[in-house]
Amino acid sequence: MMFAKYKTIFCDSVQALEYAYQNGLPKSAIVKSSAPAMLWDKKININNIEARWTTDELEKFQEGVQELTELVFDSILSIPGVEREIALSVTDVVYRFQKIIYKAACLDESDFTDPRLFIYVDGETGPSGNIMNSPWDQLLSPNPLFSMVNYTLRNDNWNQLTTQGISYWSRYKIAGFETIVYRLAKKIMKRLPSWLFTKELIVPNENELNIEIASSLALHGVRITELELDESFSIVKNKIIEGNIPTLYEVVQPIMYERIEEWVTPSAVKITMSLFNSHLQEQLKKFKLLVDKLENNIVKSHKRKQSVLMNAPGNIRGFALSYVCRKNGIPIMSSQHGVTVEISKRHSMIRYEHDNSVADVMFSYNRKIIQVEKNTHFNHAKHYSVGMPLRLMRMKYANTTDRLALPIVFISTNLYHMGFSLSANTDYRKARYEQKLITEVLSKLPHKVRYKTYPEDNRRYADVDPVLDDVKRAENMELFSKKIDMRYLISDHRILVTTCATSTVGWPVMSKKPVVFINQKNHIPLTSEAYTSFSKGLFVFNDNEENFYGDLKEFLSQPLCEIGRLWQEKKSAREDMIRDYFSLHESGGAGKRAAQIILREYLI
C-alpha cells in the first residue's frame, strides 16, 4: 500500500495509474496529467495540468520568443572573443528551455510544500530515447515531501518509420537513379585512395535535395565522403570548455530570470533558474566535445578543394561542424528540407535554427523562402534558388492505380509535443480538434476515407492516441497506422486532405491530385500571403469561419468527379502558387543546378 498516503500525484499513463490504484492510491486522489488518453473520459479526479494554458495565454507566451532569442544571441555575441557558433548554441538552449518554463508554469505553490508523487514511465521508445515524461522530478526536487517511482510498461511495443511492405520498384520510382548513384559513390569512393581526387564533398547527413546534389557531383569526379556526427559520448563533468561558462551565464542570467519570473510561481523560480544553468553547461560541454571529435575528422587539405553539404544544421551538431569548418576555411552548405519556412506563420519563433543561420551557402526550392530568410535576424548565408528535388517532382507520376485503396485520404499531421511547441494548442486540445474533424466531417462523408496517422519516430505518450477509437468506430473509415511515409501511398487515393503549414503539404501538392487544405488558426497556420495564394490554387478551408465543419463536409460529400472538375479550374492559379511557394523550376534538375554552382564557385 505504498501509495496510500498521497492525495495528489503526477501521471501520464493509464496503465501506470492502474498500477498505482492496485498499490493503494486512493480513488479520490487528484491525478495531474497532460496526456490526452488520461483526460479523455473527463473523470473528476483527473485534472488537466495544462489548464492554465488557454490559447490566449499560449500565444502571449510565444509572442516573446523571437525577441528573446534575438536578444540572447546579440548579448552573447557582444562578449569579446565569443564565436558565432557559441552564441547560436546559447540561443538554442534558451529556446529549448522554454519547454521547461512551460512545464514549471503548470505548477502551483502547494506542489512545493505538500506530499507529491510522480510516476515515471519507462518502455519502448524511438531514437531520441525516453521522452514520455515531464521533468517533474527535477522541478519538484526542492519539495522535501516529493517522491518518484518508476513504472515499466507491460506488453509494450513501439515501431519506427519503415519501408517494409513497399516494393523495391515503388521505392525506386520515387528515389530515382540519382539515389543509386549516390549510394554507390559513397561505397566505392571510400575504398579508393584520397589522392585520386582533387575535389571532395563531405556529407554528414541527408535530405532529398542533398542526395541529388551529391550524386551529380559524384558524376563530375568529386569524392563523396560520409561523415558520422556521433553523439554517443557522456558529458564529462570536469571537462573545461574553451571560453568562460560563468561569463556566458552572467550575461544571459538576467534575461532568463525575467522570463522565468514572469511565468512561474515564486517557489519554482530558483529551481527553474538552476535547471537552466545546468542545461547551459551541458550544451556548451557537448559543443566542445563535438568540436574535439570533428577536429580529428575534418582537416583542411592542401591537395584538394573541400565543401560540406549538410541537412538541417541548426542544432548543436551543426553549430560544432560550422565552427570546425570555418576554422579550416571549408564552406558549409545546406539545402532546403521541405516547404515550411515560407508558408508557416509560427516559424518566426525559431529563426535561429533555420539552415541559413549556420550555413555559408543555402540551396532553396523557391524565391519565397529566400525572401523570408534574407530578412531574418540570424541570416548568414548566400542564397540560391535551384528548384525542388526530383523525389518531390516525381509525385506528379503518382496517378491513381487499379490498387486504389480508398478514394479519400486524410493525411494527419497531429503530433503531440508534451508542452511548448509552434502550436497555440495544448496536446489535449489538439486531440479534441482532431476528434471533431473525424466525428463532424470525415465519418459523415458518403465516400470511403482512409485516416493516415503521422508516422512519428519518437514516442510522446505511453498510451495509444484516443482519437483513433473514433476512426475505428466510423463505418466509412479505415485506420492506416503503419509507420510508412505518405509519399509511397499517394497513388492509392484520388482526393488528398491535410492540415497545417508543415512540410507534409509538399508531397500532395506536387502530385497534381486534388488537395484539400485545412488552415488551423491556432495550430501552425499559413502566413496571410501564403493563405491568399493557397486559396487560389488549392481547396482551402479556414477553421475560424462560422460554418467550417459544415462547409468542409458539404464540399467533400460531392461526387469525386465534380471535385476533380473544380480542381482543373484552379490549374492556372495553382501553377503560380507552385512557382512561388514550392519550386521555381518545373522541369526538375535542382541537383544539377546546385552542383554546377558548387563546382563553379566553391570547388574551383
LOGUMI-162120 format. One record per residue (C-alpha): residue number from 1; x, y, z. Coordinates in nm, 2 decimals. Layout:
N
k, X, Y, Z
NUM, X, Y, Z
...
END
This chain:
604
k, X, Y, Z
1, 0.00, 0.00, 0.00
2, 0.29, 0.23, -0.07
3, 0.07, 0.50, -0.25
4, -0.20, 0.52, 0.02
5, -0.06, 0.84, 0.17
6, -0.07, 1.05, -0.14
7, -0.37, 1.28, -0.22
8, -0.21, 1.43, -0.54
9, 0.01, 1.25, -0.80
10, 0.16, 1.33, -1.14
11, 0.09, 1.06, -1.40
12, 0.07, 1.05, -1.78
13, -0.02, 0.68, -1.84
14, -0.34, 0.49, -1.79
15, -0.16, 0.17, -1.73
16, 0.07, 0.33, -1.47
17, -0.23, 0.48, -1.29
18, -0.40, 0.14, -1.27
19, -0.07, 0.01, -1.11
20, -0.09, 0.30, -0.86
21, -0.45, 0.21, -0.77
22, -0.35, -0.16, -0.72
23, -0.08, -0.04, -0.48
24, -0.31, 0.16, -0.26
25, -0.36, 0.50, -0.43
26, -0.70, 0.63, -0.31
27, -0.95, 0.66, -0.60
28, -1.02, 1.01, -0.47
29, -0.66, 1.12, -0.52
30, -0.61, 1.41, -0.76
31, -0.41, 1.30, -1.07
32, -0.24, 1.58, -1.26
33, -0.18, 1.49, -1.63
34, -0.14, 1.64, -1.98
35, -0.19, 1.31, -2.17
36, -0.49, 1.31, -2.39
37, -0.57, 0.94, -2.31
38, -0.57, 1.03, -1.93
39, -0.80, 1.33, -1.98
40, -1.03, 1.18, -2.24
41, -1.31, 1.05, -2.02
42, -1.32, 1.37, -1.81
43, -1.30, 1.19, -1.48
44, -1.35, 1.44, -1.20
45, -1.03, 1.34, -1.01
46, -0.80, 1.36, -1.32
47, -0.70, 1.73, -1.37
48, -0.55, 1.88, -1.68
49, -0.22, 2.02, -1.55
50, -0.20, 2.25, -1.86
51, -0.54, 2.40, -1.79
52, -0.38, 2.75, -1.74
53, -0.26, 2.74, -2.10
54, -0.55, 2.89, -2.28
55, -0.50, 2.98, -2.65
56, -0.45, 3.34, -2.55
57, -0.20, 3.26, -2.27
58, 0.00, 3.03, -2.51
59, 0.00, 3.30, -2.78
60, 0.12, 3.55, -2.52
61, 0.40, 3.31, -2.42
62, 0.50, 3.25, -2.78
63, 0.50, 3.62, -2.88
64, 0.81, 3.70, -2.67
65, 1.02, 3.41, -2.80
66, 1.15, 3.57, -3.12
67, 1.26, 3.89, -2.94
68, 1.41, 3.67, -2.66
69, 1.63, 3.46, -2.89
70, 1.75, 3.77, -3.08
71, 1.84, 3.95, -2.76
72, 2.03, 3.65, -2.62
73, 2.22, 3.59, -2.94
74, 2.32, 3.96, -2.97
75, 2.42, 3.97, -2.60
76, 2.64, 3.67, -2.62
77, 2.80, 3.77, -2.95
78, 2.89, 4.11, -2.80
79, 3.12, 3.94, -2.55
80, 3.48, 3.98, -2.67
81, 3.62, 3.66, -2.82
82, 3.30, 3.47, -2.83
83, 3.24, 3.29, -3.16
84, 2.91, 3.30, -3.35
85, 2.86, 2.93, -3.30
86, 2.88, 2.97, -2.93
87, 2.62, 3.24, -2.94
88, 2.39, 3.01, -3.15
89, 2.44, 2.73, -2.90
90, 2.34, 2.95, -2.61
91, 2.04, 3.08, -2.81
92, 1.94, 2.71, -2.88
93, 1.95, 2.63, -2.51
94, 1.73, 2.94, -2.43
95, 1.47, 2.84, -2.69
96, 1.46, 2.47, -2.60
97, 1.44, 2.57, -2.23
98, 1.10, 2.74, -2.30
99, 0.96, 2.38, -2.27
100, 1.08, 2.36, -1.91
101, 0.94, 2.70, -1.83
102, 0.61, 2.60, -1.98
103, 0.60, 2.29, -1.76
104, 0.71, 2.49, -1.45
105, 0.43, 2.73, -1.51
106, 0.18, 2.45, -1.47
107, 0.28, 2.41, -1.10
108, 0.13, 2.59, -0.80
109, 0.27, 2.67, -0.46
110, 0.12, 2.36, -0.29
111, 0.33, 2.14, -0.53
112, 0.64, 2.26, -0.34
113, 0.51, 2.21, 0.01
114, 0.26, 1.92, 0.02
115, 0.32, 1.55, -0.05
116, 0.35, 1.48, -0.42
117, 0.42, 1.16, -0.61
118, 0.54, 1.13, -0.97
119, 0.51, 0.80, -1.16
120, 0.79, 0.80, -1.41
121, 0.71, 0.57, -1.71
122, 0.96, 0.36, -1.89
123, 0.92, 0.15, -2.20
124, 1.00, 0.11, -2.57
125, 1.09, 0.44, -2.74
126, 1.22, 0.59, -3.06
127, 1.57, 0.72, -3.15
128, 1.55, 1.01, -2.91
129, 1.52, 0.78, -2.61
130, 1.26, 0.82, -2.34
131, 1.08, 1.15, -2.38
132, 0.75, 1.02, -2.24
133, 0.79, 1.20, -1.90
134, 0.76, 1.57, -1.80
135, 1.06, 1.69, -1.58
136, 0.86, 1.69, -1.26
137, 1.14, 1.50, -1.07
138, 1.37, 1.79, -1.15
139, 1.13, 2.08, -1.09
140, 0.99, 1.94, -0.77
141, 1.32, 1.84, -0.62
142, 1.31, 2.13, -0.36
143, 1.00, 1.98, -0.21
144, 1.10, 1.75, 0.08
145, 0.77, 1.56, 0.06
146, 0.82, 1.48, -0.31
147, 0.87, 1.12, -0.42
148, 0.91, 0.94, -0.76
149, 0.86, 0.58, -0.86
150, 0.95, 0.41, -1.18
151, 0.69, 0.21, -1.37
152, 0.79, -0.01, -1.67
153, 0.50, -0.06, -1.92
154, 0.38, -0.42, -1.97
155, 0.31, -0.58, -2.31
156, 0.49, -0.28, -2.46
157, 0.59, -0.22, -2.82
158, 0.68, 0.07, -3.04
159, 0.75, 0.08, -3.42
160, 0.96, 0.32, -3.61
161, 0.94, 0.45, -3.97
162, 0.98, 0.17, -4.22
163, 0.96, 0.09, -4.59
164, 0.85, -0.27, -4.51
165, 0.58, -0.37, -4.75
166, 0.68, -0.11, -5.01
167, 0.83, -0.28, -5.31
168, 1.17, -0.20, -5.44
169, 1.02, -0.08, -5.76
170, 0.79, 0.16, -5.58
171, 1.08, 0.29, -5.38
172, 1.30, 0.33, -5.69
173, 1.02, 0.52, -5.88
174, 1.05, 0.79, -5.61
175, 1.42, 0.77, -5.51
176, 1.53, 0.75, -5.87
177, 1.86, 0.68, -6.05
178, 2.05, 0.96, -5.87
179, 1.99, 0.79, -5.53
180, 2.16, 0.47, -5.66
181, 2.45, 0.68, -5.80
182, 2.49, 0.85, -5.46
183, 2.48, 0.52, -5.26
184, 2.73, 0.35, -5.49
185, 2.96, 0.66, -5.50
186, 2.99, 0.66, -5.12
187, 3.08, 0.29, -5.11
188, 3.32, 0.29, -5.40
189, 3.50, 0.62, -5.32
190, 3.55, 0.51, -4.96
191, 3.77, 0.23, -5.09
192, 3.97, 0.44, -5.33
193, 4.29, 0.64, -5.22
194, 4.21, 1.00, -5.15
195, 4.50, 1.12, -5.37
196, 4.30, 1.03, -5.68
197, 4.06, 1.32, -5.61
198, 4.11, 1.69, -5.64
199, 3.77, 1.78, -5.50
200, 3.57, 1.64, -5.21
201, 3.22, 1.68, -5.07
202, 3.17, 1.58, -4.71
203, 2.82, 1.47, -4.63
204, 2.73, 1.44, -4.25
205, 2.36, 1.36, -4.32
206, 2.10, 1.36, -4.60
207, 1.78, 1.50, -4.74
208, 1.62, 1.47, -5.08
209, 1.80, 1.76, -5.24
210, 2.14, 1.68, -5.08
211, 2.13, 1.33, -5.23
212, 2.06, 1.48, -5.57
213, 2.34, 1.73, -5.54
214, 2.59, 1.48, -5.42
215, 2.51, 1.23, -5.70
216, 2.56, 1.50, -5.96
217, 2.89, 1.60, -5.81
218, 3.00, 1.23, -5.80
219, 2.94, 1.21, -6.17
220, 3.18, 1.51, -6.21
221, 3.45, 1.32, -6.03
222, 3.40, 1.48, -5.68
223, 3.48, 1.24, -5.40
224, 3.18, 1.19, -5.17
225, 3.28, 1.13, -4.81
226, 3.04, 1.03, -4.54
227, 3.09, 1.19, -4.20
228, 2.93, 1.05, -3.89
229, 2.83, 1.31, -3.63
230, 2.84, 1.07, -3.34
231, 2.69, 1.20, -3.01
232, 2.73, 0.87, -2.82
233, 2.95, 1.02, -2.56
234, 2.88, 1.11, -2.20
235, 2.93, 1.46, -2.07
236, 3.25, 1.48, -1.87
237, 3.16, 1.69, -1.56
238, 3.51, 1.84, -1.52
239, 3.57, 1.90, -1.89
240, 3.68, 2.26, -1.94
241, 3.53, 2.44, -2.24
242, 3.73, 2.70, -2.43
243, 3.57, 3.03, -2.32
244, 3.41, 3.11, -2.00
245, 3.08, 2.94, -1.90
246, 3.03, 3.17, -1.59
247, 3.07, 3.47, -1.81
248, 2.82, 3.34, -2.06
249, 2.58, 3.26, -1.78
250, 2.63, 3.60, -1.62
251, 2.52, 3.77, -1.95
252, 2.21, 3.56, -2.01
253, 2.11, 3.52, -1.65
254, 1.91, 3.84, -1.60
255, 1.74, 3.79, -1.94
256, 1.62, 3.44, -1.84
257, 1.54, 3.54, -1.48
258, 1.30, 3.80, -1.61
259, 1.14, 3.55, -1.85
260, 1.10, 3.28, -1.58
261, 0.98, 3.51, -1.31
262, 0.70, 3.63, -1.54
263, 0.55, 3.29, -1.59
264, 0.62, 3.06, -1.29
265, 0.50, 3.05, -0.93
266, 0.75, 3.21, -0.69
267, 0.86, 2.88, -0.54
268, 0.96, 2.75, -0.89
269, 1.18, 3.04, -0.98
270, 1.50, 2.93, -0.81
271, 1.49, 2.56, -0.93
272, 1.40, 2.67, -1.28
273, 1.70, 2.90, -1.30
274, 1.92, 2.63, -1.16
275, 1.80, 2.39, -1.42
276, 1.87, 2.65, -1.69
277, 2.23, 2.68, -1.57
278, 2.27, 2.30, -1.58
279, 2.12, 2.29, -1.94
280, 2.36, 2.57, -2.05
281, 2.66, 2.40, -1.91
282, 2.57, 2.06, -2.06
283, 2.51, 2.22, -2.40
284, 2.84, 2.41, -2.40
285, 3.04, 2.10, -2.29
286, 2.86, 1.90, -2.56
287, 2.96, 2.16, -2.81
288, 3.33, 2.14, -2.70
289, 3.33, 1.76, -2.71
290, 3.17, 1.76, -3.06
291, 3.43, 2.01, -3.18
292, 3.71, 1.79, -3.04
293, 3.57, 1.49, -3.23
294, 3.52, 1.68, -3.55
295, 3.86, 1.83, -3.55
296, 4.00, 1.48, -3.57
297, 3.78, 1.40, -3.88
298, 3.79, 1.73, -4.07
299, 4.13, 1.86, -4.16
300, 4.19, 2.11, -4.43
301, 4.35, 1.95, -4.73
302, 4.61, 2.14, -4.94
303, 4.58, 1.89, -5.22
304, 4.20, 1.91, -5.29
305, 3.92, 2.15, -5.25
306, 3.66, 2.06, -4.99
307, 3.30, 2.15, -4.91
308, 3.05, 2.02, -4.66
309, 2.68, 1.96, -4.75
310, 2.45, 1.91, -4.45
311, 2.09, 1.87, -4.38
312, 1.93, 2.09, -4.11
313, 2.25, 2.23, -3.95
314, 2.05, 2.45, -3.70
315, 2.14, 2.24, -3.39
316, 2.43, 2.16, -3.17
317, 2.59, 1.92, -3.42
318, 2.56, 2.18, -3.70
319, 2.70, 2.46, -3.48
320, 3.00, 2.25, -3.39
321, 3.05, 2.15, -3.75
322, 3.02, 2.51, -3.86
323, 3.29, 2.61, -3.61
324, 3.54, 2.35, -3.73
325, 3.47, 2.42, -4.10
326, 3.51, 2.79, -4.05
327, 3.84, 2.74, -3.87
328, 3.96, 2.53, -4.17
329, 3.83, 2.75, -4.44
330, 3.58, 2.49, -4.56
331, 3.24, 2.62, -4.67
332, 2.94, 2.46, -4.51
333, 2.63, 2.43, -4.74
334, 2.28, 2.32, -4.68
335, 1.97, 2.26, -4.88
336, 1.60, 2.31, -4.81
337, 1.42, 2.02, -4.65
338, 1.05, 2.06, -4.73
339, 0.82, 2.36, -4.78
340, 0.76, 2.51, -4.44
341, 0.95, 2.83, -4.36
342, 0.79, 3.02, -4.65
343, 0.43, 2.93, -4.56
344, 0.43, 2.90, -4.18
345, 0.32, 3.19, -3.96
346, 0.46, 3.04, -3.65
347, 0.82, 2.97, -3.77
348, 0.93, 3.32, -3.67
349, 0.99, 3.18, -3.32
350, 1.27, 2.95, -3.44
351, 1.46, 3.17, -3.69
352, 1.79, 3.09, -3.52
353, 1.77, 2.73, -3.61
354, 1.69, 2.78, -3.98
355, 1.96, 2.65, -4.21
356, 2.07, 3.00, -4.32
357, 2.17, 3.09, -3.96
358, 2.45, 2.83, -3.98
359, 2.54, 2.75, -4.34
360, 2.75, 2.97, -4.56
361, 2.55, 2.86, -4.87
362, 2.18, 2.78, -4.89
363, 2.01, 2.60, -5.18
364, 1.64, 2.66, -5.18
365, 1.33, 2.54, -5.37
366, 1.18, 2.88, -5.44
367, 1.23, 3.26, -5.41
368, 0.98, 3.30, -5.13
369, 1.19, 3.12, -4.87
370, 1.49, 3.33, -4.98
371, 1.29, 3.65, -4.92
372, 1.19, 3.52, -4.57
373, 1.54, 3.40, -4.47
374, 1.73, 3.70, -4.60
375, 1.52, 3.92, -4.37
376, 1.58, 3.72, -4.05
377, 1.80, 3.84, -3.77
378, 2.03, 3.54, -3.80
379, 2.08, 3.52, -4.17
380, 2.44, 3.41, -4.25
381, 2.41, 3.25, -4.59
382, 2.44, 3.32, -4.96
383, 2.12, 3.20, -5.12
384, 2.05, 3.02, -5.45
385, 1.71, 2.91, -5.57
386, 1.75, 2.58, -5.76
387, 1.41, 2.42, -5.75
388, 1.26, 2.11, -5.59
389, 1.44, 1.78, -5.59
390, 1.32, 1.51, -5.83
391, 1.18, 1.30, -5.55
392, 0.91, 1.56, -5.49
393, 0.87, 1.62, -5.87
394, 0.80, 1.25, -5.93
395, 0.48, 1.28, -5.72
396, 0.31, 1.40, -6.04
397, 0.35, 1.05, -6.18
398, 0.17, 0.90, -5.88
399, -0.15, 0.86, -6.07
400, -0.44, 0.66, -5.92
401, -0.39, 0.29, -5.99
402, -0.60, -0.02, -6.00
403, -0.50, -0.09, -5.65
404, -0.69, 0.21, -5.53
405, -0.73, 0.17, -5.15
406, -0.99, 0.44, -5.06
407, -1.09, 0.74, -5.27
408, -1.02, 1.00, -5.00
409, -0.72, 1.00, -4.76
410, -0.69, 1.23, -4.46
411, -0.32, 1.29, -4.41
412, -0.30, 1.36, -4.04
413, -0.03, 1.60, -3.91
414, -0.14, 1.56, -3.55
415, 0.18, 1.53, -3.34
416, 0.19, 1.57, -2.97
417, 0.48, 1.77, -2.82
418, 0.41, 1.73, -2.44
419, 0.42, 2.10, -2.40
420, 0.55, 2.41, -2.57
421, 0.58, 2.40, -2.95
422, 0.48, 2.61, -3.25
423, 0.12, 2.54, -3.18
424, -0.11, 2.76, -2.96
425, -0.30, 2.44, -2.86
426, -0.21, 2.20, -2.58
427, -0.19, 1.83, -2.67
428, -0.54, 1.78, -2.52
429, -0.69, 2.05, -2.74
430, -0.51, 1.91, -3.04
431, -0.66, 1.57, -2.97
432, -1.02, 1.71, -2.93
433, -0.97, 1.92, -3.25
434, -0.87, 1.60, -3.45
435, -1.16, 1.41, -3.30
436, -1.41, 1.68, -3.41
437, -1.27, 1.66, -3.77
438, -1.34, 1.29, -3.76
439, -1.68, 1.29, -3.60
440, -1.82, 1.61, -3.77
441, -1.67, 1.57, -4.11
442, -1.48, 1.26, -4.22
443, -1.71, 0.99, -4.06
444, -2.02, 1.16, -4.22
445, -1.90, 1.15, -4.58
446, -2.07, 0.93, -4.84
447, -1.72, 0.82, -4.96
448, -1.47, 0.58, -4.80
449, -1.19, 0.76, -4.62
450, -0.85, 0.64, -4.51
451, -0.71, 0.80, -4.19
452, -0.33, 0.81, -4.23
453, -0.16, 0.87, -3.89
454, 0.15, 1.08, -3.87
455, 0.45, 0.83, -3.87
456, 0.62, 0.96, -3.56
457, 0.95, 0.80, -3.48
458, 0.98, 0.93, -3.12
459, 0.71, 0.82, -2.87
460, 0.55, 1.10, -2.68
461, 0.29, 0.93, -2.46
462, 0.27, 0.58, -2.33
463, -0.09, 0.53, -2.44
464, -0.24, 0.49, -2.78
465, -0.39, 0.81, -2.91
466, -0.76, 0.81, -2.80
467, -0.86, 0.98, -3.13
468, -0.80, 0.66, -3.31
469, -1.10, 0.50, -3.14
470, -1.33, 0.74, -3.33
471, -1.17, 0.64, -3.65
472, -1.22, 0.27, -3.58
473, -1.59, 0.33, -3.49
474, -1.66, 0.51, -3.82
475, -1.82, 0.28, -4.08
476, -1.68, 0.46, -4.37
477, -1.32, 0.50, -4.24
478, -1.01, 0.29, -4.24
479, -0.72, 0.34, -4.00
480, -0.38, 0.33, -4.15
481, -0.13, 0.34, -3.87
482, 0.17, 0.17, -4.02
483, 0.49, 0.38, -4.00
484, 0.51, 0.43, -4.37
485, 0.58, 0.77, -4.53
486, 0.28, 0.92, -4.72
487, 0.50, 0.96, -5.04
488, 0.46, 0.59, -5.10
489, 0.08, 0.60, -5.07
490, -0.02, 0.90, -5.29
491, -0.11, 0.67, -5.58
492, -0.37, 0.49, -5.37
493, -0.61, 0.78, -5.35
494, -0.79, 1.04, -5.56
495, -0.85, 1.32, -5.31
496, -0.58, 1.42, -5.06
497, -0.69, 1.61, -4.74
498, -0.43, 1.75, -4.50
499, -0.38, 2.03, -4.25
500, -0.12, 2.28, -4.10
501, 0.17, 2.46, -4.26
502, 0.42, 2.18, -4.24
503, 0.65, 2.01, -4.49
504, 0.39, 1.73, -4.53
505, 0.19, 1.95, -4.77
506, 0.47, 1.94, -5.04
507, 0.40, 1.57, -5.13
508, 0.03, 1.60, -5.20
509, 0.06, 1.94, -5.38
510, 0.32, 1.81, -5.62
511, 0.11, 1.50, -5.70
512, -0.13, 1.72, -5.91
513, -0.42, 1.54, -5.74
514, -0.70, 1.75, -5.58
515, -0.57, 1.88, -5.24
516, -0.80, 2.00, -4.96
517, -0.60, 2.20, -4.71
518, -0.74, 2.28, -4.36
519, -0.59, 2.60, -4.22
520, -0.59, 2.60, -3.84
521, -0.59, 2.94, -3.68
522, -0.42, 2.82, -3.36
523, -0.21, 2.53, -3.49
524, 0.08, 2.62, -3.73
525, -0.14, 2.84, -3.96
526, -0.04, 2.97, -4.30
527, 0.10, 3.32, -4.34
528, -0.16, 3.57, -4.47
529, 0.03, 3.59, -4.80
530, 0.05, 3.21, -4.84
531, -0.31, 3.17, -4.74
532, -0.41, 3.40, -5.03
533, -0.21, 3.20, -5.28
534, -0.31, 2.86, -5.15
535, -0.68, 2.96, -5.15
536, -0.65, 3.02, -5.53
537, -0.45, 2.71, -5.61
538, -0.59, 2.45, -5.37
539, -0.92, 2.39, -5.18
540, -0.86, 2.58, -4.86
541, -1.09, 2.58, -4.55
542, -1.02, 2.81, -4.27
543, -1.13, 2.68, -3.93
544, -1.22, 3.02, -3.78
545, -1.51, 3.06, -4.03
546, -1.85, 3.02, -3.88
547, -1.97, 2.71, -4.07
548, -1.63, 2.55, -4.11
549, -1.73, 2.19, -4.04
550, -2.05, 2.21, -4.24
551, -1.88, 2.36, -4.54
552, -1.60, 2.11, -4.53
553, -1.84, 1.82, -4.51
554, -2.06, 1.95, -4.79
555, -1.76, 2.00, -5.02
556, -1.61, 1.65, -4.96
557, -1.96, 1.49, -5.00
558, -1.97, 1.60, -5.37
559, -1.91, 1.34, -5.64
560, -1.54, 1.29, -5.68
561, -1.55, 1.38, -6.05
562, -1.71, 1.72, -5.95
563, -1.42, 1.78, -5.71
564, -1.18, 1.69, -6.00
565, -1.36, 1.94, -6.23
566, -1.33, 2.22, -5.98
567, -0.97, 2.13, -5.93
568, -0.90, 2.18, -6.30
569, -1.05, 2.53, -6.29
570, -0.77, 2.62, -6.04
571, -0.49, 2.50, -6.27
572, -0.35, 2.84, -6.37
573, -0.36, 2.98, -6.02
574, -0.20, 2.66, -5.89
575, 0.09, 2.69, -6.13
576, 0.16, 3.04, -6.00
577, 0.13, 2.91, -5.64
578, 0.37, 2.62, -5.71
579, 0.62, 2.85, -5.87
580, 0.61, 3.10, -5.58
581, 0.59, 2.86, -5.28
582, 0.72, 2.52, -5.40
583, 0.95, 2.51, -5.69
584, 1.09, 2.79, -5.91
585, 1.17, 2.54, -6.18
586, 0.91, 2.30, -6.31
587, 1.13, 2.06, -6.50
588, 1.35, 1.92, -6.22
589, 1.72, 1.94, -6.24
590, 1.77, 2.11, -5.89
591, 2.06, 1.88, -5.80
592, 2.24, 1.96, -6.13
593, 2.19, 2.33, -6.09
594, 2.33, 2.33, -5.73
595, 2.62, 2.10, -5.83
596, 2.72, 2.35, -6.11
597, 2.72, 2.64, -5.86
598, 2.94, 2.44, -5.62
599, 3.18, 2.34, -5.90
600, 3.19, 2.69, -6.04
601, 3.22, 2.89, -5.71
602, 3.33, 2.66, -5.43
603, 3.53, 2.37, -5.56
604, 3.74, 2.56, -5.81
END
